[in-house]
Amino acid sequence: MTMERDIVKAILAYINGLPNGLARKRWGGGMCVAGDPDIDACVAGRCVQFEVKRPGQNPTALQMKRLEEWRSAGAVVGVVRSVEEAQKILEKNLQYFRTDDPARRI
């Protein structure tokens, strides 16, 4: 069975490997906002927030509310279960990936 932490680790490695990409795992706890997404990132100047779930699992209502708050503020957001899903969301939402420059392509 795929563990959520393994998916998070793979997505972090992917985003941190992109030119102009930076991602961190958001840790829960008393100093954080409940329900905030697992991954806090910036790719090519755009805020990216990903809630990571294992295949077959869904986010809670509070997690979906937090994603919508981020989306309303202009962030690229999504619920992802793999690196491929994260790539698709980034490709769809970021002009950065729509280029002929091979150094900036996925």
Order of alpha helices (4+ residues) and beta strands (2+ residues): alpha-beta-beta-beta-alpha-beta-alpha
